[in-house]
Amino acid sequence: MALPSLTFDCEILTPTFLAGARQSGAPELRGPSLRGALRYWYRALLGGRGVTDRGRRRRKEAEIFGSPDRASPIQVRLLPYGVTASDNRRASEIDKLDSSNTGTRYLWYFTHPTLKKKGDYDPSEDRRYIAPGASFEAQLRLRPDLLGGGDPDEVLQNEVLQEEEVLQEAARAFWLLVHLGGLGLRVRRMAGAFEADLVESPDHLDLPSFDPSPGAPGGYDDWFAGQLKRFGAGAQATSARPPFDALTADHFSAWRLGIPQGNWKDLVEKVGDKLESHRGDLDVPEKVGLGLPMVTPSKTDSIDVTQGGTPVDRRASPLWLQSVRGPDGRLDAVATFMKSQFAAGGDRVTVSWEGEEETVSDPYEKLGTFVRDEDFKSVSLLPG
């Protein structure tokens, strides 16, 4: 008897920097990469439903994607049937990554070997990527024998998911990954986007729609918001920011930027140019909200961020920028904000630079101005 499974036909939309066994080797589509991305988006979805307690969140997460002490009931398989040798390319081949003052270079600067070493080409630093247009199959296969994991605490709490619920939850995480995220390096900055078509699934499951059906009442944006509402994204409001990236009502927003382009190169260039301009308009303390460490034109420029005297060296950007297939079939950009707690001790940090110092109570204060750029026709994608 075949195991219950979901099968997706997928196509890559933007260059996908997925390292294999060697960082400089051929890129590889691998199941663990997909599983890690699915886990991230499922965690964000749980947070959006109000599951922010660490212990309960971990139990719910493990029910779908496993843990160090528990096997996952979901097998994740990737079959790169449409990825050929010609799809394995080097970053140095990307138009405009060579050129100065381009949006593409701003977003993906570190993938090009000459941008770090002032023209000295080192092939080992020339990141390889899978080219847009390559296709692959993703399969989420259920193993019913691993449901529940035998955890007596979960049985007592009546929180063990049934077979159909596990597949439904995995499908929802996959939908979020496809429409808000992606795979590989620089995934928060337009790289690694792909689209998916659900081609095989068991009957009678409550699954999200992967077909935007442009002709449907309300159009693309209502369809998008409807999917988020269907599986609980943004359902719960929290007064305090969650300790992890979460789709909570008060601290999560998603916008279609309304800048459709005929190809990925023009879209990436436009978004990168606008983000660079936006960041340039911010004061140094305001830039902290875009993530750490902060890259400066000169390595001698030191920008230090501390919290209670403890250095805050790294903070992933709360802003995700990604490509989707828009309502007219062209590629458009989606901007997603997840304003989780900035550091372990909360949001308040001290920024020091060039002999100046300023305490910032809300590092995210200026983030929302990006989607209000006059060249964007931004539309909220959240349920009304």
Buried (B, 14 or more C-beta within 10 A) or exposed (E): EEEBBBBBBBBBBBBBBBBEEEEBEBBBBBBEBBBEBBBBBBBBBBBBBBBBEEEBBBBBBBBBBBBEEBEBBBBBEBBBEBBEEEBBBBBBBBEBBBEEEBBBBBBBBBBBBBBEEEEEEEEEBBBBBBBBEBBBBBBBBBBEEBBBBEBEEBEEEEBBBEBBBBBBBBBBBBBBBBBBBBBBBBBBBBBBBBBBEBEEBBEEBEBBBBEBEEEEEEBBBBBBBBBBBBBBBBBBEBEEBBBBBBBBBBBBBBBBBBBBBEEBBBBBBBBBBBBBBBBEEBEBBBBBBBBBEBBEEEEEEEBBBBBEEEEBEEBEBBBBBBBBBBBEEBBBBBBBBBBBBBBEEBBBBBBBBEEEEBEBEBBBBBBEEBBEBEEBEBBBBBBE
